[in-house]
Amino acid sequence: MRTQGYAVEGAGLGLRRSFIDEIMQLDHPPIDFIEVAPENWMEMGGRLGKKLRAFSERFPMLCHGLSLSIGSPAPLDEAFVKRIKQFLDQHQVRLYSEHLSYCSDDGHLYDLMPIPFTEEAVVYVADRISRVQDILQRRLIIENVSYYAAPGRQIDEIEFINAILQRADCELLLDVNNVYVNSINHGYDAKSYIDALDSKRIAYMHIAGHYNEAEDLIIDTHGADVIDPVWQLLHHAYQQHGVIPTLLERDFNIPALSTLFDEVAKIRDIQSQYRSAHVASA
């Protein structure tokens, strides 16, 4: 298990504009950290810019990017990476994560496309991650993504991710829901996948809901409550890797804030079980 500390602790919530005012009115919102997509806030001034500044001064803030396109065949957009660095520095952002996928080539594709699971792609992507880390002067955190096809696959997904983490010396954002979604869609064992990860590489985790399109097809939507099998997989991740900071994502069909707080509280309750078990075993 990981022995060094984490950049944040506890249970967090992805910040969405639909409930930003409601949270700001609360004296003690029951969240330990927040996460924003930097593309939605970079160079934002005026009223919304002031609100983000207030949040970044009140809560530890993480960034989860949308547009880095780390696996793209197009050249790395270094000017964009420099803008990201400026935003991270300005708001004292603790961690910056991105999707292990690509979303652009000759233009923006408006979706997260799967990178072929090949040794050649490992080298290509890891070298691009290293360049991003050089510019940012911090580690990049990559997220395991949901995917619905695996074009050109030569190695398993878990081998692909572990090889990139090792070669680029970067960290992982473990999305528990994505592991569950992919395990159903591609027929692998979700617990074995989690067991095969290096605890020391996991910086934080995501949990979210999804949509059942068919018995053997799940769509990662972030638009529903977290279901019990995903909660159970979170239990397993804590058992295997220790208590890791975990954030709830909800992007649409957003319920009352109290409902989101209930799910954040459930994360915290599960974490407390494994902290207690760790103390007892120590």
Secondary structure, 3 states (H helix, E strand, C coil): CCCCCCCCCCEEEECCHHHHHHHHCCCCCCCCEEEECHHHCCCCCHHHHHHHHHHHHHCCEEEECCCCCCCCCCCCCHHHHHHHHHHHHHCCCCEEEEECCEEECCCEEEEEECCCCCHHHHHHHHHHHHHHHHHHCCCCEEECCCCCCCCCCCCCHHHHHHHHHHHHCCEEEEEHHHHHHHHHHHCCCHHHHHHCCCHHHEEEEEECCCEEEECCEEECCCCCCCCHHHHHHHHHHHHHHCCCCEEECCCCCCCCHHHHHHHHHHHHHHHHHHHHHHHHHC
